[in-house]
Amino acid sequence: MNVSLKRIQAILIKDYKEFSRNYAISVMILFPLLFALIYRSDGGEQATMYAFVMNFSLAMLTSFVQACLIAEEKERSTLRSLMMTPASMLDVLIGKSSLVFIISAVVLAASTYLFGFESTNILLLVAALGISILLYTAIGTICGLYSKSLIEASLSVFPVLIIFTVGPFALLFEDDYPVLAVLNYLPSSQLSELLTNMEVGASGGDLYMPLVIISIWAVVVTIISFILYKKRLMDY
């Protein structure tokens, strides 16, 4: 499948113009920054609160904006036109994900600075957040593909926000409700575990296993988003 950088760039520029015009979507970049300031902490729970801010930001910003951008195209029937152009599936999906990835990376970096979180392994932190952005972008793509309007897209992201943000905190009740142990495998729980392990100076598998699990999530969900996009293309 051919990938055209010019087509990807054109889609990226078009999405940027739509994003900048729609204040209901673009205002979402403020929430991660606000939460970083509210929940910043220098105490022993710094990694836990930082993980909460990052997980919230990934769901509320990355997935939400991606879902809304795709749903807006569907609402105006421009996604169908885009699907019928010479642009390949990869052109469209990479182009429509690039803006969200760039925005998320910049906002998460700024939130990290405002929060004051310091890591002894910057490369591992960047890798974990970068892979998480890819994962939540794919989730947003799926939500957008099955939403007919911006309102539906907004509502479809709320289960993602609740499950992935609250999941790590629900593990506090794991002893009383053993079934909650499954939440350990959520990417948000793994990100929280990774950050906590980094804070206490862990090494080896304690650091890299959470990253592997998050990566598996990212690969699987991205493949699912590709399959669903192709299915929607055939439905048209």
C-alpha positions in Angstrom: 0.0 0.0 0.0 1.5 3.3 -1.1 2.0 6.1 1.3 2.0 9.7 0.0 3.6 12.3 2.2 1.9 15.1 0.2 -1.5 13.6 0.8 -0.8 13.1 4.5 0.4 16.7 4.7 -2.7 17.9 3.0 -5.0 16.0 5.4 -3.0 17.3 8.3 -3.3 20.9 7.2 -7.1 20.5 6.6 -7.5 19.0 10.1 -5.6 21.8 11.6 -7.8 24.4 10.1 -10.9 22.5 11.3 -9.5 22.1 14.7 -8.5 25.8 15.1 -12.0 26.9 14.0 -13.9 24.6 16.3 -13.5 26.0 19.8 -15.5 23.2 21.4 -12.8 20.8 20.4 -9.7 23.0 20.6 -10.5 24.1 24.2 -9.7 20.5 25.3 -6.0 21.4 25.2 -6.5 23.4 28.4 -7.8 20.6 30.6 -4.5 18.6 30.9 -2.7 21.8 31.7 -5.2 22.8 34.3 -5.2 19.3 35.9 -1.4 19.3 36.0 -1.5 22.6 38.0 -4.3 21.4 40.3 -2.8 17.9 41.1 0.9 18.8 41.2 2.6 17.2 44.2 6.0 16.9 45.7 5.1 14.1 48.1 5.3 10.3 47.9 2.2 10.1 45.8 3.7 12.2 43.0 3.9 9.3 40.5 0.3 8.2 41.2 -1.1 11.7 40.7 1.1 12.2 37.6 -0.2 9.0 36.2 -3.8 10.1 36.8 -3.1 13.4 35.0 -1.6 11.6 32.0 -4.3 9.0 31.8 -7.0 11.6 32.0 -5.3 13.8 29.4 -4.9 10.9 27.0 -8.6 10.0 27.2 -9.9 13.5 27.4 -7.6 15.1 24.8 -6.2 12.5 22.5 -9.2 10.1 22.1 -11.8 12.9 22.3 -10.2 15.2 19.7 -9.6 12.3 17.3 -13.1 11.0 17.6 -14.6 14.5 17.1 -12.5 15.3 14.1 -13.6 12.1 12.4 -17.2 12.4 13.5 -17.3 16.0 12.2 -16.1 14.7 8.8 -18.9 12.1 8.8 -21.5 14.6 9.9 -20.6 16.8 6.9 -20.2 13.7 4.6 -16.6 14.8 3.8 -15.2 11.6 5.2 -17.0 9.6 2.4 -15.4 11.9 -0.2 -12.0 11.5 1.4 -12.4 7.7 1.4 -13.1 7.8 -2.4 -10.1 9.9 -3.3 -6.8 8.3 -4.5 -5.5 8.7 -0.9 -4.8 5.2 0.5 -6.1 4.0 3.8 -2.7 4.7 5.4 -2.7 8.2 3.9 -6.0 9.0 5.5 -5.4 7.4 8.9 -1.9 8.7 9.3 -2.9 12.1 8.1 -5.9 12.3 10.4 -3.8 11.0 13.4 -0.8 13.2 12.9 -2.4 16.4 14.2 -3.8 14.7 17.3 -0.4 13.1 17.9 1.5 16.4 17.6 -1.0 18.3 19.8 -1.0 15.5 22.4 2.8 15.3 22.5 3.1 19.1 23.0 0.4 19.3 25.7 1.6 16.3 27.6 5.1 17.7 27.6 3.8 21.0 28.9 1.7 19.2 31.5 4.7 17.3 32.7 6.6 20.5 33.1 3.8 22.2 35.0 3.3 19.2 37.2 7.0 19.1 38.0 7.4 15.4 37.5 11.1 14.4 37.1 12.1 11.0 35.7 15.5 9.3 36.0 14.8 7.6 32.6 13.5 10.3 30.2 13.7 8.0 27.2 11.5 5.4 28.8 9.0 8.0 29.9 8.9 9.5 26.3 8.5 6.0 24.9 5.6 5.2 27.3 3.7 8.4 26.6 4.4 8.2 22.8 3.0 4.7 22.6 0.1 5.7 24.8 -0.7 8.5 22.4 -0.8 6.1 19.5 -3.1 3.8 21.5 -5.6 6.5 22.5 -5.6 7.9 19.0 -6.6 4.5 17.7 -9.3 4.4 20.3 -10.6 7.8 19.2 -10.6 6.7 15.6 -12.8 3.7 16.5 -15.2 6.0 18.4 -15.3 8.5 15.6 -16.0 5.8 12.9 -19.1 4.7 14.8 -20.4 8.1 15.7 -22.7 10.0 13.4 -22.2 13.4 15.0 -20.0 15.4 17.3 -22.5 14.8 20.2 -22.3 11.0 19.6 -18.5 11.2 19.5 -18.4 13.1 22.7 -20.6 10.6 24.4 -18.7 7.6 23.0 -15.5 8.8 24.6 -16.9 9.0 28.1 -16.7 5.2 28.7 -13.1 5.4 27.7 -12.5 8.3 30.1 -14.2 6.5 33.0 -12.7 3.0 32.5 -9.1 4.1 31.7 -8.9 6.9 34.2 -10.7 5.2 37.2 -9.4 1.7 36.5 -6.0 2.1 38.3 -7.8 3.5 41.4 -10.3 0.7 41.4 -7.4 -1.7 42.1 -7.4 -0.4 45.7 -10.4 -2.7 46.2 -8.8 -5.7 44.6 -8.4 -7.5 47.9 -12.2 -7.3 48.5 -13.2 -7.9 44.9 -10.6 -10.3 43.3 -12.3 -9.9 39.9 -10.9 -6.4 39.7 -7.4 -7.9 39.2 -8.2 -7.8 35.5 -7.9 -4.1 35.6 -4.1 -4.5 36.2 -3.8 -5.1 32.4 -5.4 -1.9 31.4 -2.9 0.4 29.6 -3.7 3.1 32.1 -2.9 0.8 35.0 0.3 -0.3 33.3 1.3 3.3 32.8 0.7 4.0 36.5 2.7 1.0 37.5 5.6 2.0 35.2 5.7 5.6 36.6 5.5 4.3 40.2 8.4 1.8 39.5 10.4 4.6 38.0 9.9 6.7 41.1 11.2 4.0 43.4 14.2 3.3 41.2 13.1 -0.1 39.9 14.9 -1.7 37.0 14.7 -4.5 34.5 11.4 -6.3 34.0 9.6 -4.0 36.5 10.2 -1.2 34.0 9.9 -2.8 30.6 7.1 -5.2 31.2 4.5 -2.4 31.6 5.9 -0.8 28.4 5.5 -4.1 26.5 1.9 -4.5 27.6 1.0 -0.9 26.6 2.7 -1.6 23.2 0.6 -4.8 22.7 -2.5 -2.7 23.4 -1.4 -0.1 20.9 -0.7 -2.6 18.2 -3.9 -4.6 18.6 -6.2 -1.5 18.9 -4.5 0.1 15.9 -5.0 -3.0 13.8 -8.7 -3.0 14.9 -9.1 0.6 13.8 -7.6 -0.2 10.4 -10.0 -3.1 10.0 -13.0 -1.1 11.0 -12.0 1.8 8.7 -11.8 -0.7 5.8 -15.2 -2.0 6.7 -16.7 1.5 6.8 -15.2 2.1 3.4 -16.9 -1.0 2.0 -20.2 0.0 3.6 -20.0 3.3 1.6 
